[in-house]
Amino acid sequence: MSRQYFGTDGIRGRVGQAPMTPEFALKLGWAAGCVLAKTPGARVLVGKDTRRSGYLFESALEAGLAAAGVETYLLGPLPTPAVAYLTRALRAQAGVVISASHNLHFDNGVKFFSGEGDKLSDQLEEEIESYLERDIVCVPPESMGRARRIDDAQGRYIEFCKGAFAGDSLRGLKLVVDCAHGAAYRVAPAVFAELGAQVLSIGVSPNGLNINEDCGSTHLEALKAAVAHHRADIGIALDGDGDRCLMVRADGQSVDGDEILYVLARQRQLSGSLRGPVIGTVMSNYGLERAFAGHGIAFERAAVGDRYVLERLRATGGIIGGETSGHTICLDRARTGDGIITALQILEAMQIQGLSLAELVQGMAKLPQVLLNVPVTGKAKPLLDHALVLAAATEVEQWLAGRGRLLLRASGTEPVLRVMVEANDPDDANKAAERLATAVQQAAALSVA
């Protein structure tokens, strides 16, 4: 059975359009309740980010869960990894996050965690989808679920994050933290401040509509300006649901997920705690692979999506993996990607090695990379097999032979086909990417016609 609604990171879409409608959310809550919480008195935690539409979907999911006989515990605005942690810590049967991650406010989504705090398997998502084809059948009134709030959820998560930091303190460090007006706007500044850092916060005034807008991990300009203005040691950029982290060095240069992965893996190698291969994705820069090879660190690539990185880590016994976008997983500290914990591991490496972030990333030289997101009408994936696209890809591969690589992939959350080209010469990368993007656009136009 192929999944109709679940993508690489749950269900996501434009608010008010299928599937992100109140009617669908109601049925999704019921379907998930039937599948994930089959025992009497089952509990499901529900968290969200700061989107205004979160109120709507929170209420609809709560109603659906109640109809399935599930007790709902509302966490309010909290990062996605906080919901994963609390689901496991509070022995709940499942966790739900209402968020569209790095997207703007007009999108929203729903993703689920198992009782172990892990992303759901493909099989469980397919089972939930099978219930979506059925009519809602309410349990008897005396068996319906109730809803209540967990008032100390933020405090519990703050303590968990602080416990993941192995250094003495962050005293003497000046940090700028950009919370993207999102789910981490309260907890992230508190974590770094309680560990002793001087914290200057931006992106901490959510109004329900400004999440990820010209801020956070998708727009580093404001963070770079703040780091320069305040002469900070480092800038930390989270996304709307707090599971991504990118950084800005004291000299204003950005640090992406590949460089973060390099620093974390090297620190664990130096401390003797690195286990298994490091897992990147097909999008990871070839420079990362070359740097790891130079240090004798095994490296593997997974499909794009932190769920697939996590699957490979568990299959290979690895502990460090992540994506260029800033999703980084440190299994020796947390069970899922966590932007705050990722930042803490970088600060820990700086402290232990006595080096700046600029010095820590010197050992990795990235190849120039061009990434184009080509919007399409309808589904993007079938275009990968279109004759025009295949011919262009073959042409570019032959032209770049020995000098770079290309990757074409369909987004799992948007009607977009992503074109990525790496080459030693940035002009070559641009030319190749434009050639591929043109072929995609031509193929998309023919497909619609």
N, C-alpha and C positions, 0 to 999 in steps of 0.2 A: 504494500500500500504506500503510495507516495503522499507526502504531506501537502495539504492544500493551503493551510494557514501559517504554519510554523516555518520561519526562515532560520538563518544561522544564529539569530539571537532573539528567539521568541516570536511573537506576533507584533507587527508594527505597521502603521499607516497614517494617513491623514485623518485627523479628528472629524467625525461626522460622515466619513465615507467608509464603506465596507473595507476591511472588517472592523474598523475602530468606531463602532456605533454603540449606543447604550444597550440596544437589544442584543447585539452579539456578545457584549461583555457580560450581560446577565446569564446568557446561555453558557458562555465559557466558564464562568464561575461554577455553575451547576455541573458541567461536564468534568472540570478539574476536580471538583469535590467528590464526584462519583468514583473517579479513577485513583486519586492520590490519598484519599482519606476514607478508607472503607471500614475502619473500626469505629464503634460507637464513641461519641465524644471526641472525635478527631479535631485537632487544632491546626489552623493554617494562619501564618503571619502574613500581613499585607503591608508593604511599604511603598513609597512613591517618591518622585522628585517634586519639583516646585511648579510644574505646569498647572495652569488653571483647570484644564480638563481632567486633572488627576482626581478632583473631587467627584466628578461624574462617574469615572470608571471605578473609583474606590467603592462608591455606593452600589453600583450595578454588580460588581464582583461579589461584594458582601451579600447582596440579596441572593445571588445564584448559589453561593456557598451555603447560605442558611437553608435554602430549599433542598440541598443535598444532605442536610443534617450536620454541617460542619461548624465548629466554633471558630470565629474569626477574631484575631488579635491585631488591632490597627497600630502601626508603628509611626505613622506620620512621615514627613520628609526625612529620608535616610538614604545614604549611598547603597547601591546595589550590593556590594560586598558585605555591608552591615546586615542586610536582610539574610544573606547566606549564612553569616556567622551566627546570628541570633536564632535562626531556624534550627541549627544544630545544637546550640547552647541551651535552648529552652525546650528541647526534645519535641518540637512540633513535627507534624506529619509532612508539612510542605511549607514553602515560602513563595510569596508572589511579589513581584516588583512591577509597579506601573511607571513606565519610563520609556522614552525614545532615545535614551543615551545622549549622543552628541547632536541630535537633530534639533531644529528650532521648535518653538512652542506649538505650532500648528500640527505637529505630529505627536503621536503617543504610541505606547505599546505595552505589552504584558509579557513578562517572562517568569518562569517558574524554577524553583529549586526543590530538590528532594529533601527528605528529612535529614540527610547527611550534609546538606548545604551544597550539593553539587547541581550543575545543570542537568536537566532531564535528558534521558536517553531518547534516541529517535523512536524507539518502540513505545515509550510512554506517551510521547507527543502524538504518535499515530493513534494510540488508544483514546486519548482525549478527543482527537478529531472524530473518531468513530461515534462518540457520544454526541457530538455536535449535530449529527445527522438524525438524532432521535428527538422526540418531544420531551419537554421537561416534565418530570414526574416528581412532585414534592413528597418528602417524607411526611408522616403525620405531624400535626402541630406540636405535640408533646416532644417530638424528636428533632424539631428544627433547631438550627444553630443560632447562637447569639453572637453579638459583637461587643468587644470591649477594647480599651486602649491600654498599651503598655507605656506608662509614663516615664520610666527610667531607661528607655531603649537607647537614647543618645549617650547617656553616661556609661552604659555597659559597653558600647562599641568603642568609645574613647579609651576606656581602660584596656580593651583588647588591643587596640592599635599601639598604645604605649608599651604594652607588654611584648610587642614584636620588635622593639628597638633594643639592641644589645649594648649600645654605648652607655656612657655615664650620664651625659646630658647634652643638650644642644646650646648650653650657655656660650655666649660669645658670637653666635651666628645670627645674622640678620637675614630674614627670609621674607620674600613677597609671595603670597599664596593667592592664586586666582581660582575661585570656586565656581566660576561660570554661572553665577546666580542660580546654582543648582542644588542638588540634594546634600552636598557636603558643606553648605555655607556656614553652618554652625559648628559641626564637629571637627572639620579640618583645622581651622585656626586654633581651636581649643587643644587639639593633640600636640601641635608643635609648640604652642605657648606653655602648656603644662610640662613639656620636656625641657623648658628653659630658654627656648629661642626667642629672639625679638621678632615678632610677627607683624607684618604689614599686610592687611587683607584687601583684596579687590574682588569684584564679582560676588559680593555678599549681600546684595539688596534685591532679592527676587520679588517680582511683582506678578508672577504667573505668566508673563508674556516675554520676558527678556532672557530666559534661559538660553545659554550658548550664543547669545547675540553679540558678535564682535568681541568675544572673550573666551576664556577657557582654552582647552587643548587644541581646539580647531582654529583659534585666532590668537596668536601669541604677541601681537603688536602691543597691546595694552600692558602685558606683563613685561615685555622688553623695556618699554618706556619707564615703568615703575621701578624696575631693577636699576636702571641707569640713574633715575632721579634720586632714589634713596641710597644709592651705592651699596646695594644689597650683595650678600655673598652668593645668593642663588635665588632663582624664581621657580615656583612650582605651579604648573597648570593642570587642573583637573577638568574633567568634562561634566556634563549635566547630571550624570548618575554616579560619578565618583569612582568609576572603575578604571579610568585611563589616567595616565600621568605623563606629561612631557615637561621638560625643564628648560631653563634659561641660565646660562653661565653668567658669572660676574662681568664678563666682557661683552655681554649682550648677544652672544651666539646661542642659537637654539640647540637642544639635545633631544633627539628623537628616540623612539622605542628601541631601535637597533643598538644605538650607543648605550642606552640604559642597560640593555641585555648584556652587552659586552662588559660593562663595569661590574655588574652583579655577578656574572659568571667568573670573571677574573678574581674578584674578591674571594669568592668561595674556593676557587682553585688555590689561591695563595694561603687560605686558612686550612686547606685540606678537607673541606666539607663538600666539595662538588661531587655529585654522584650522577652517573648516567650521562647521556648526551644532552646538550642544550637544544631546545626545540624552538625554531623560528617558523616562518611561513613561506609560502612561495613568493610573498612580497618582500621578504627580508633582503636587504642590500647585499650584493655579492661581496662587498668589502667586509661585511661581518663574517661571512664564511671564510674568507682568506685570513682574517685576523685570528679567528679561532684555530685554524689549521696551523698558523705560525706558533701558537702556544700549546699545541697538542690537545686541544679541546674538541671532543666529538660534537658534531652539529648535524641536525636533521631538519627538514622542512615538512610542515604539515599544511593542510588546506587552510585558507583564510577563515578566521573565527576562533575566538579563545577556547570554545568548546573542543575544537579539534586539536589545538595545542595541548590542552589538558589531557585529552585521550592518549596522545602520543607520549606525554610525560609518564602517565601511569603505565602504559604498555612497555616502556623502555626503562623505567626506574629512575628517570630524570627528575630534577627538582626545580629547574629554571627554564622558563620558556616565555615567549611573548611575541607581540606584533609590532611592526614599525609605528603603528598609530598610537602606541602607548599602553596597550593592554599587556601587562606583565604579570606573570604568575610565579610566585615564590612558594613552592609547596612546603618548604621547611618553616614557613611563617604563616601561611594561610592556605585555604583550600580553593580559592578562586582569585581572579585578578582583583587587585585593590590598589587604587591610585595613592592613597595615603601611605600604605605600607611600602609600596614601591619607593616613594620619596624618602621614607625613613631608611630604607636599605642603602640608598645612594648616600645619604648623610652619614650613615654608619661607615661606609667605605671611605668617605673623605676623612672622617675622624680617625679611623684605624691606620690608614696609610699616610695621613698627614699631607694630603694633596688636595688641590682644588679640583673642581669638576672638569675644568679645561685640561688639567694634567692627566686626569684619569682616563679621558677619552682619546688621548693622543695616540694610543696604540692601534686605533682603528681608522683606516682611511676609506671613506665611502666613495663608490663610483657615482658619478653624476646620474641622477635618476629623474625621469620625467613621468608624471602620472596624470593622465587625462581621464576625466569622468564624462563619458559621452551619453547624454540623455537619449532614450529611445521611447517610442510609443509601443505599449504592450510589453511582453516578456523579453528580457535581454538575452537569456541563455541560448535560445535557438539560433541567434545570430552567430554564435561561435562556430556553427557548422555551415554557415552560408558560404557559397563558392567565392564571392568577392572577398570576404574576410579571410578565408583560408589561403587564397592566392596572395593577398597582401602580406599575411604572416610568413608565408614561405619566402617571399621576396625579401622581406626585412631580415629574416633569419640568415639567409645566404649573404646579405650585404654586411651584417654585423658579425659574421662568423669569426670567432676568436677575439672579438673586440667588445662584446656585450651580450645582453640577453633581452628577451621580451616576454611579456605575460599578458594574456587577455583573459578576463574573467567577468562573469556577471555578478552584480551585487545581489546579496541575499535579502536586502531590505529596501532597495530602491529600484525604479526602472532605469537602471544605468549599466552600461558596459564599461568596465575599467580597463584602460590601456596603460601598461607600464613598460618602459624601456630604460635599460641601463647601458651605458657605454663609456669607454674611457674618455671620449671626446663629447662634451655636452652638446655641441652643435649636431653631431651625429644622432644623439639621443632625441633631440627635438625633432629633427627631420623624420626619423623613423616613427616617432609617436604620432606626428601629424599625418603621415601616410596611412597608418593603421586607423586613426580616428576618422579620416575621410572615407576609408573603405567601410567602416562600421556605419557611418551616416548614410552612405549610398545603399548598403544592404538593408538598413532599417526602412528607408524610403520605399524600396522595392517591395519589402515585406508588407508594409501597410497598404500599398497600392494593390 
